[in-house]
Amino acid sequence: MWAGKSALRVLSTQKLYFQRVSTASALHAGHNKWSKVRHVKIPADRAKGVLFSRHALAIIASVKKQGSADPLLNTHLKTALENAKKDGMPKASLDKAIQKGLRNERSEYCFHLWGLGDFQFIVRVYALDYSEVLLASRALKKACDKHSLERPSSVNDIGNGFIWKGILNTPKSHLSEDVAMEMALEAEAEEVHEIVDENGDEFWQFICDGKDLAIVQSKLEKKDVTFSTSTTVYNPVYPIQLTENYSQKVQAFLDRLNQIENVTDVFTNYIEKRPSSVNDIGNGFIWKGILNTPKSHLSEDVAMEMALEAEAEEVHEIVDENGDEFWQVIEQY
């Protein structure tokens, strides 16, 4: 079972206020006023502009992917609007971003970065045209040069470092567990499981191959299933551990990525270091029961039906080291 998680972190800004007591001339006072504008106001305004641009991209992406500008029907848009309002984004800017999403103007581009040992990063960018792609690419190159990473390459060069998955979330209250499992099978999703978001809300999460997202979503929508999230994520095939030696360097690089205007998501191939005691494993592992039976004993339809009746979480075909084929049933231990 897997769920992707974005690695982006929004920077905060603070305005600094000074009280100056001086008997300097009016000309000198004017000089100090400009100094305050140059060193305090301009950087703060620039940071706010980057923050608003990031919110606008999130709004555009949610409208574009869900095809709805109604927050009541598009809960992903509702969340994006709430986050933007909390940071003081003007209503006119919110409306403009929604209209851009409806016009379907922006496209998604991904870049592959690697370095700092064996760490890899997939950076997702939303751009209006090729000139914005070039600007994002140049900003990524500068970030890589500063932090001693390899320069970005096309997403097509990712190879086996990541797998591309489609994610569809629907409120858990809309479907029972049996119905969710049955719909996942009919829509040919790879798996479905329960998740809880950062607000404590519960969802059924359908997972499929990234290239099949539109097909699986269409099949589920025909059964009147609505989604709060419809997106793709990059899951590392071989996660590596983030050690203390690299923790600060990796975080500094992620902070730099946050300053690039059109970046919306960053996916990484590392996991946080966890204690070795079995009692402290926490969310680092999931305890599962595994049952294997020779594939020749059951047809695919029978294996699927039996898994549902036995309330197993999933069933799929495997091949062992000797080349023998099995049906593998997975359940909560």
Disulfide bonds with the S-S distance in Angstrom:
none
